[in-house]
């Protein structure tokens, strides 16, 4: 086990450039903002986690509202493409899901990293949940990370309400980042 610690990134920081294989097996998905839109990046533990499947189902159910607000979505885990593809099919997911998040990327994002040893039947490390709302300029507008499977999950309605509130207050207010000191 490595003693390497994760880096703490803050709201207002530039989100790292990360592109990973699409979990459905077709091409790559960027975790970064594209097309002048904000992006919600949802890091989930993996296909083995029922809490994560539930959170992703809620996000998918509200994906039209999220999209209408001007926010793209991508979910990502350390699962490989084959595992992700089965997970996508079993749950009927249509939201973009990326695969193969590495431990170095997890640490770069400041995520908590867990070992599956003695816990689940898989060989790779995985990230605990994290949510990042990225601006069109790829700075982190909002983020929350958790050290356990049950924490750090956001209420999508509250995120959408806060996003709309910030936009309604104008550019100066919208540019403010809480928690970046």
C-alpha positions in Angstrom: 0.0 0.0 0.0 1.3 3.4 -0.9 1.7 6.2 1.6 1.1 8.8 -1.1 -1.5 11.3 0.0 -4.1 12.8 -2.2 -3.8 16.4 -3.1 -6.5 18.8 -1.9 -8.0 20.7 -4.7 -10.3 23.7 -4.0 -13.2 25.3 -5.6 -11.9 27.7 -8.2 -9.0 25.4 -9.1 -8.7 24.2 -12.7 -10.1 20.7 -13.0 -7.4 18.4 -14.4 -7.6 17.4 -18.1 -8.8 13.8 -18.0 -10.1 11.7 -20.9 -11.0 8.0 -20.3 -12.6 5.1 -22.2 -16.4 5.2 -22.5 -17.9 2.5 -20.4 -20.1 1.4 -23.3 -16.9 0.6 -25.3 -17.2 3.4 -27.9 -14.4 5.9 -27.9 -13.4 8.2 -25.0 -15.2 10.6 -22.7 -13.7 13.8 -21.4 -14.3 14.7 -17.8 -13.7 18.3 -18.7 -16.3 20.9 -19.7 -17.0 21.1 -23.4 -19.1 23.2 -25.8 -19.3 26.2 -23.4 -21.4 24.3 -20.9 -20.9 23.4 -17.2 -20.3 19.7 -16.4 -21.3 17.6 -13.5 -18.6 14.9 -12.9 -19.8 12.1 -10.6 -17.1 9.8 -9.3 -18.7 6.5 -8.1 -17.1 3.6 -6.3 -17.9 1.0 -8.9 -20.5 -1.5 -10.1 -20.4 -3.4 -6.7 -21.8 -0.4 -4.8 -25.6 -0.3 -4.4 -25.5 3.2 -3.1 -23.7 4.4 -6.2 -26.2 2.6 -8.5 -29.0 4.4 -6.6 -27.3 7.8 -7.0 -26.7 7.3 -10.7 -30.3 6.2 -11.2 -31.5 9.5 -9.5 -29.1 11.5 -11.7 -30.3 9.7 -14.8 -34.0 10.3 -13.8 -33.2 14.1 -13.6 -30.8 14.2 -16.6 -33.3 16.2 -18.7 -33.6 18.9 -16.0 -29.8 18.9 -15.6 -29.3 19.2 -19.4 -31.9 22.0 -19.6 -30.0 23.9 -17.0 -27.0 23.9 -19.2 -25.1 21.2 -17.4 -23.6 18.1 -19.1 -23.1 14.9 -17.0 -20.4 12.3 -16.9 -20.0 9.5 -14.3 -16.7 7.7 -13.8 -15.2 4.9 -11.8 -12.1 2.7 -11.7 -14.0 -0.2 -13.2 -12.7 -1.5 -16.6 -14.7 -1.1 -19.8 -16.1 -4.7 -19.7 -17.3 -4.3 -16.1 -18.7 -0.8 -16.8 -20.5 -2.0 -19.9 -22.3 -4.8 -17.9 -23.2 -2.3 -15.2 -24.6 0.2 -17.8 -26.7 -2.6 -19.4 -27.9 -4.1 -16.2 -29.2 -0.7 -15.0 -30.3 0.8 -18.3 -28.0 3.8 -17.9 -28.0 6.3 -20.8 -25.9 9.0 -19.0 -22.2 8.9 -20.1 -20.1 6.7 -17.9 -16.3 6.6 -18.2 -14.1 3.8 -17.1 -10.5 3.1 -15.9 -10.0 6.0 -13.4 -6.5 5.4 -12.1 -5.3 5.8 -8.5 -3.0 8.7 -9.7 -6.1 10.5 -11.2 -8.1 9.8 -8.0 -5.3 11.4 -5.9 -5.0 14.3 -8.4 -8.8 15.0 -7.8 -8.3 14.8 -4.0 -10.5 11.8 -3.7 -10.3 9.2 -0.9 -9.0 5.9 -2.3 -10.0 2.5 -0.9 -8.6 -1.0 -1.2 -10.9 -3.9 -2.0 -8.8 -6.4 -0.1 -10.9 -8.5 2.2 -14.0 -6.5 1.2 -15.0 -7.2 -2.3 -13.8 -9.6 -5.1 -11.8 -7.2 -7.3 -8.2 -6.5 -7.7 -8.2 -2.7 -8.3 -8.3 0.2 -5.9 -11.4 2.5 -6.1 -12.4 6.0 -5.3 -15.0 7.0 -2.7 -17.8 9.2 -4.0 -17.0 12.7 -5.4 -19.1 15.3 -7.2 -17.5 18.2 -9.1 -19.5 20.9 -11.0 -17.1 22.3 -13.6 -17.6 25.7 -15.3 -17.1 26.1 -19.1 -13.6 27.4 -18.3 -12.9 24.1 -16.4 -12.6 25.6 -13.0 -14.4 23.9 -10.1 -17.6 25.7 -9.3 -18.7 23.2 -6.6 -17.3 20.0 -5.2 -18.0 17.5 -2.5 -16.0 14.3 -1.7 -16.7 11.6 0.8 -14.5 9.2 2.7 -17.2 6.5 2.8 -19.8 4.9 0.6 -22.8 6.6 2.3 -21.5 10.2 2.6 -21.0 13.0 0.2 -24.0 12.3 -2.1 -25.6 15.5 -3.3 -29.2 16.3 -3.8 -29.6 17.0 -7.5 -32.5 19.4 -7.0 -30.5 21.4 -4.5 -27.6 21.6 -7.0 -29.9 22.8 -9.7 -31.5 25.3 -7.5 -28.1 26.7 -6.4 -26.9 26.7 -9.9 -29.9 28.8 -11.1 -29.6 31.1 -8.1 -25.9 31.8 -8.9 -26.6 32.4 -12.6 -29.5 34.8 -11.7 -27.2 37.0 -9.6 -25.0 38.0 -12.5 -21.4 37.4 -13.5 -19.7 38.8 -10.4 -21.7 36.6 -8.0 -21.5 33.6 -10.3 -17.7 33.9 -10.4 -17.5 33.6 -6.6 -16.2 30.3 -5.2 -17.0 29.3 -1.7 -14.5 27.2 0.3 -11.5 28.2 -1.7 -9.4 29.7 1.1 
